[in-house]
Every structure is written in C-alpha cells, then in structure tokens.
C-alpha cells in the first residue's frame, strides 16, 4: 500500500484539515466478476468465428449484461421532508 499526502491550502472549507491523504494500491489491479473470480479482459466476448454471433456460454458477458440490466435508477424525491405530514386545507 502506498500512502500519498497532498497539502491543501487553508480556506474556509478546509480550516481544520492540513493534508488530504489518499491510500493507493500497488498497481496490480485485477478485474473481477460479480462472484469474485478474476477476468482476463472485460471487453472480449466469445463468438463463433471472428465476426460471428455471441455465445451464451460466455459467463463474463452474461454477468455484465445481467448487472447492467438490473441497475436501479432511483426516482427523484421532490419533497423529502414533510411529505404527507400534517393537514392541508383550502378555503
């Protein structure tokens, strides 16, 4: 692990902090699939021939498609505080 500290100039936002430290790994980053197994190349997929159709036996491709398809996009909460509380009356 490499620890790298960057000095920050004092300002109103960073009055109490003098340094911002980042902890980095050594650089041997391994891409892993959803189950933790290492993946050689995320962009490659199994095909029939050089320009053929994709195979459904490609576990890494199916894992990527399943992850992309099931991403949750949260809805916008318009009035998070006080929504549905109290009484609303008009005259």
C-alpha positions as a Markdown table, in Angstrom:
| # | Residue | x | y | z |
|---|---|---|---|---|
| 1 | Unk | 0.0 | 0.0 | 0.0 |
| 2 | Unk | 1.2 | 3.4 | -0.9 |
| 3 | Unk | 0.2 | 6.4 | 1.1 |
| 4 | Unk | 0.2 | 9.7 | -0.7 |
| 5 | Unk | -0.4 | 13.0 | 1.1 |
| 6 | Unk | -1.4 | 16.2 | -0.8 |
| 7 | Unk | -1.1 | 19.5 | 1.0 |
| 8 | Unk | -4.3 | 21.7 | 0.9 |
| 9 | Unk | -4.2 | 25.4 | 1.3 |
| 10 | Unk | -6.2 | 26.7 | 4.3 |
| 11 | Unk | -9.6 | 28.1 | 3.3 |
| 12 | Unk | -13.0 | 28.5 | 4.9 |
| 13 | Unk | -14.0 | 24.9 | 3.9 |
| 14 | Unk | -10.7 | 23.2 | 5.0 |
| 15 | Unk | -9.8 | 25.3 | 8.1 |
| 16 | Unk | -9.2 | 22.2 | 10.3 |
| 17 | Unk | -7.5 | 20.0 | 7.8 |
| 18 | Unk | -3.9 | 20.5 | 6.7 |
| 19 | Unk | -3.4 | 17.4 | 4.5 |
| 20 | Unk | -5.6 | 15.1 | 2.5 |
| 21 | Unk | -4.2 | 11.6 | 2.5 |
| 22 | Unk | -5.0 | 9.1 | -0.2 |
| 23 | Unk | -4.3 | 5.4 | 0.2 |
| 24 | Unk | -3.5 | 3.7 | -3.1 |
| 25 | Unk | -2.8 | 0.1 | -4.0 |
| 26 | Unk | 0.4 | -1.0 | -5.7 |
| 27 | Unk | -1.0 | -1.2 | -9.2 |
| 28 | Unk | -1.6 | -4.9 | -9.6 |
| 29 | Unk | -5.3 | -4.3 | -10.1 |
| 30 | Unk | -7.3 | -7.4 | -11.1 |
| 31 | Unk | -10.7 | -7.1 | -12.7 |
| 32 | Unk | -13.1 | -9.4 | -11.1 |
| 33 | Unk | -16.6 | -10.5 | -12.0 |
| 34 | Unk | -19.7 | -10.4 | -9.7 |
| 35 | Unk | -18.6 | -13.6 | -7.9 |
| 36 | Unk | -15.0 | -12.6 | -7.3 |
| 37 | Unk | -13.3 | -14.6 | -10.0 |
| 38 | Unk | -10.6 | -12.8 | -12.0 |
| 39 | Unk | -11.4 | -11.8 | -15.5 |
| 40 | Unk | -8.7 | -11.5 | -18.2 |
| 41 | Unk | -10.4 | -9.0 | -20.5 |
| 42 | Unk | -13.7 | -7.3 | -19.8 |
| 43 | Unk | -14.2 | -6.1 | -23.3 |
| 44 | Unk | -13.7 | -9.5 | -25.0 |
| 45 | Unk | -16.5 | -12.0 | -25.5 |
| 46 | Unk | -16.8 | -15.5 | -27.0 |
| 47 | Unk | -18.0 | -15.6 | -30.6 |
| 48 | Unk | -18.4 | -18.2 | -33.3 |
| 49 | Unk | -15.6 | -17.2 | -35.7 |
| 50 | Unk | -14.0 | -13.8 | -36.0 |
| 51 | Unk | -17.3 | -12.0 | -36.9 |
| 52 | Unk | -19.9 | -14.5 | -35.7 |
| 53 | Unk | -22.7 | -14.2 | -33.2 |
| 54 | Unk | -22.0 | -14.1 | -29.5 |
| 55 | Unk | -22.2 | -17.3 | -27.4 |
| 56 | Unk | -24.5 | -17.6 | -24.4 |
| 57 | Unk | -21.8 | -19.8 | -22.8 |
| 58 | Unk | -19.7 | -16.7 | -22.1 |
| 59 | Unk | -20.2 | -16.3 | -18.3 |
| 60 | Unk | -18.5 | -12.9 | -18.1 |
| 61 | Unk | -20.7 | -11.4 | -20.8 |
| 62 | Unk | -23.9 | -12.8 | -19.2 |
| 63 | Unk | -22.7 | -11.4 | -15.8 |
| 64 | Unk | -22.0 | -7.9 | -17.3 |
| 65 | Unk | -25.4 | -7.9 | -19.1 |
| 66 | Unk | -27.2 | -9.0 | -16.0 |
| 67 | Unk | -25.5 | -6.4 | -13.9 |
| 68 | Unk | -26.3 | -3.6 | -16.4 |
| 69 | Unk | -29.9 | -4.7 | -16.9 |
| 70 | Unk | -30.6 | -4.8 | -13.1 |
| 71 | Unk | -29.1 | -1.4 | -12.2 |
| 72 | Unk | -31.5 | 0.6 | -10.1 |
| 73 | Unk | -32.0 | 4.2 | -11.1 |
| 74 | Unk | -33.6 | 5.9 | -8.1 |
| 75 | Unk | -36.6 | 8.1 | -8.6 |
| 76 | Unk | -36.3 | 11.8 | -7.8 |
| 77 | Unk | -37.7 | 12.6 | -4.3 |
| 78 | Unk | -39.3 | 16.0 | -4.8 |
| 79 | Unk | -40.2 | 16.9 | -1.2 |
| 80 | Unk | -38.2 | 14.5 | 1.1 |
| 81 | Unk | -39.0 | 16.4 | 4.3 |
| 82 | Unk | -42.6 | 16.6 | 5.4 |
| 83 | Unk | -44.2 | 14.8 | 2.6 |
| 84 | Unk | -47.6 | 13.6 | 3.7 |
| 85 | Unk | -47.4 | 15.1 | 7.2 |
| 86 | Unk | -50.0 | 17.4 | 8.8 |
| 87 | Unk | -53.2 | 18.8 | 7.3 |
| 88 | Unk | -53.7 | 20.7 | 4.1 |
| 89 | Unk | -56.8 | 22.8 | 3.9 |
| 90 | Unk | -58.0 | 25.4 | 1.3 |
| 91 | Unk | -60.8 | 27.9 | 1.7 |
